Amino acid sequence: MCEGQNAKAPGGRPQLSRSNPQKPNLTKDRAEAFRLVPVSPATSERLGRFVALLLAWQRNINLIAPSTLPHLWTRHIADSAQLLCFAPDAKVWVDLGSGAGFPGLVIACMLADTPGAVVHLVESNAKKCAFLREAIRQLRLPAAVHCERIEQFSKTFEDQADVVTARALAPLDRLLPLAAPLLKSRGMGLFPKGQDVAAELTAASKCWNIEAAFAPSVTSSSSSIVVVHNLALRPGAAKRA
């Protein structure tokens, strides 16, 4: 599942039913997603139900950009699923700004049969939180929704996160202050980024000492995964962070 991803140093509540199938034009995209990130038959079935539910809710709530719907499986599902290979043994995940559940709900679908696994989904939008809760309920996923701002969640979260994720949430210089309280001694940050990642890391390094590596994304040649360890604020940088 993780071939080619060796890290390198940086430079109303719709119900899911059989009468609401996926759109035919997603068939090839689904096959491509599973070619990029192979999963078990049980996970494939679970992800299919998740996508069907998302499409049902998308009619009334803008969960994802309409322009990405034809490539939902590769653009969102596979792009999220690839993160698990960086921490296959991690049990406690925290997903910041979960939105429609990318990557958090996808990770939860993949960890559904893993004893002790839990994915904390942090999202402040009430409508999106309602969708996340319904997906968890219908799919019986090992996940919990925290409908609050990230800053408030960080103050009350008492567990130790193995992995902190955030996808399309904010540039690194704004993202790292949000993730730092959750990235303690053994925590890892996994942040999918686009072609401007080097510039983002340079800007963030003005305030943060960052042990980071880049790994290529399997879904886009212009994207990468920033893998963060040992994050610490630079002395005297508190006011700028």
C-alpha positions in Angstrom: 0.0 0.0 0.0 2.9 2.4 0.7 5.2 1.7 -2.2 6.9 4.8 -3.5 6.2 6.8 -0.4 9.7 6.8 1.2 10.1 10.1 3.1 12.9 12.4 2.1 14.4 15.5 3.7 12.5 18.7 2.9 14.1 21.5 0.5 -32.6 16.8 7.7 -30.8 13.4 8.1 -30.8 11.3 4.9 -30.7 7.5 5.5 -28.4 5.3 3.6 -30.3 2.7 1.5 -29.8 0.4 -1.5 -32.1 2.7 -3.6 -29.4 5.5 -3.5 -26.4 3.9 -5.3 -23.2 5.7 -6.3 -23.2 7.6 -9.6 -22.1 5.4 -12.5 -19.3 7.8 -13.4 -17.6 7.1 -10.1 -16.9 3.4 -11.0 -13.6 4.0 -12.7 -12.5 6.5 -10.1 -13.2 4.0 -7.4 -11.2 1.3 -9.1 -8.3 3.8 -9.5 -8.5 4.8 -5.8 -8.1 1.1 -4.7 -5.3 0.6 -7.2 -3.5 3.5 -5.6 -4.3 2.5 -2.0 -5.4 -1.1 -1.8 -7.7 -2.0 1.2 -9.5 -5.1 2.5 -12.9 -6.1 1.1 -14.5 -5.1 4.4 -13.0 -1.7 4.3 -13.9 -1.3 0.6 -17.5 -2.0 1.5 -17.4 0.4 4.4 -16.0 3.2 2.3 -18.6 2.6 -0.4 -21.3 3.1 2.2 -19.6 6.2 3.4 -19.5 7.7 -0.1 -23.1 6.9 -0.7 -24.1 8.7 2.5 -21.9 11.6 1.6 -23.6 11.9 -1.8 -27.0 11.8 -0.2 -26.2 14.6 2.2 -24.4 16.6 -0.5 -27.7 17.3 -2.1 -28.6 19.6 0.8 -25.3 20.5 2.4 -22.1 21.5 0.6 -19.8 19.0 2.2 -17.2 19.0 -0.6 -16.6 21.2 -3.6 -19.0 20.1 -6.4 -16.1 20.3 -8.9 -14.4 17.4 -7.1 -17.4 15.0 -7.2 -16.3 13.2 -10.4 -13.0 12.3 -8.7 -14.4 11.8 -5.2 -12.7 8.5 -4.7 -9.2 9.5 -5.8 -9.3 13.1 -4.8 -10.7 12.5 -1.3 -10.8 8.8 -0.3 -7.5 7.6 -1.6 -5.8 10.9 -0.7 -7.0 10.3 2.9 -6.4 6.6 3.0 -2.7 6.8 2.1 -2.0 8.5 5.5 -2.5 5.2 7.4 0.6 3.7 5.9 2.7 6.3 7.7 1.4 5.1 11.1 -0.1 1.6 10.7 0.1 0.8 14.4 -1.3 4.1 15.7 -4.5 3.8 17.8 -5.4 7.4 18.8 -5.9 9.8 15.9 -6.9 13.4 16.1 -8.2 15.0 12.9 -8.3 18.8 12.9 -11.0 20.6 10.8 -12.6 17.3 9.8 -15.2 18.8 7.4 -16.8 16.0 5.5 -14.5 13.4 7.2 -11.3 13.7 5.2 -9.1 12.2 6.3 -10.6 11.4 9.7 -13.6 9.3 8.7 -11.7 7.5 6.0 -9.1 6.5 8.6 -11.9 5.4 11.0 -13.3 3.2 8.2 -9.9 1.5 7.8 -9.5 1.1 11.6 -13.0 -0.2 12.3 -11.7 -3.7 13.0 -8.7 -2.6 15.1 -9.2 -3.1 18.9 -8.6 0.1 20.8 -8.5 2.4 17.8 -10.3 5.8 18.0 -10.4 8.8 15.7 -11.3 12.2 17.2 -12.9 14.5 14.7 -12.7 18.2 15.5 -15.1 20.4 13.5 -16.8 23.6 14.5 -19.5 23.6 11.7 -22.7 22.2 13.3 -24.1 20.9 10.0 -20.9 19.0 9.1 -20.8 17.7 12.7 -24.3 16.3 12.2 -23.1 14.5 9.0 -20.0 13.1 10.8 -22.2 11.8 13.7 -24.6 10.1 11.3 -21.8 8.5 9.3 -20.3 7.1 12.6 -23.7 5.8 13.7 -24.6 4.1 10.4 -21.2 2.6 9.8 -20.4 1.9 13.4 -17.0 3.5 13.3 -14.5 4.0 16.1 -14.7 7.7 16.1 -15.9 10.7 18.2 -17.1 14.1 17.0 -16.0 17.2 18.9 -18.2 20.1 17.7 -16.0 22.9 18.8 -13.1 25.1 17.8 -9.7 23.4 17.7 -8.3 25.8 20.4 -11.0 24.8 22.8 -10.6 21.1 22.1 -6.8 21.2 22.7 -7.5 22.6 26.2 -9.7 19.8 27.3 -8.3 16.8 25.4 -6.7 14.5 28.0 -5.6 11.5 25.9 -2.3 11.2 24.1 -2.6 11.5 20.3 -0.5 9.1 18.3 -1.2 11.0 15.1 -2.6 14.5 14.4 -3.9 15.1 10.9 -5.3 18.1 9.0 -6.2 18.3 5.4 -6.8 21.6 3.5 -7.2 23.4 6.8 -4.5 26.2 6.9 -0.9 27.0 5.8 1.7 25.4 8.1 2.5 28.7 9.9 -1.1 28.8 11.1 -1.6 25.0 11.4 1.4 24.2 13.6 0.2 26.4 16.5 -3.1 24.5 16.4 -1.4 21.1 16.3 1.4 21.8 18.7 -0.5 21.2 22.0 -1.5 17.8 20.7 1.9 16.8 19.4 3.6 15.7 22.5 6.6 13.4 23.0 5.5 10.6 20.8 3.0 12.3 18.5 3.3 12.5 14.7 1.8 15.1 12.5 0.6 14.1 9.0 -0.4 17.0 6.8 -1.2 16.6 3.1 0.0 19.7 1.2 0.2 21.0 -2.4 2.9 22.5 -4.5 3.6 25.4 -2.2 4.7 23.2 0.7 8.3 24.3 0.6 7.3 28.0 1.0 4.9 27.0 3.8 7.6 25.2 5.7 10.0 28.1 5.3 7.4 30.5 6.7 6.6 28.2 9.6 10.3 27.7 10.4 10.6 31.4 11.4 8.7 30.5 14.6 9.0 26.8 14.9 11.8 24.2 15.3 10.4 21.4 13.1 11.7 17.9 12.5 9.9 17.2 9.2 10.2 15.2 6.1 8.3 15.2 2.8 6.8 12.0 1.3 5.2 12.0 -2.2 1.5 11.7 -2.4 0.2 8.7 -4.4 -2.7 10.8 -5.7 -0.9 13.8 -7.2 2.6 14.4 -8.5 2.4 18.0 -7.3 1.4 17.1 -3.7 3.2 15.7 -0.7 2.7 14.6 2.8 4.5 16.6 5.5 5.5 14.2 8.3 6.2 16.2 11.5 8.0 15.1 14.7 9.4 17.0 17.6 7.7 20.3 17.1 8.8 23.2 19.4 8.3 26.9 19.4 11.5 28.9 18.8 12.7 31.0 21.8 11.2 34.5 21.6 8.8 33.5 18.9 5.6 33.2 21.0 4.2 36.5 19.9 4.7 35.7 16.2 3.4 32.1 16.3 
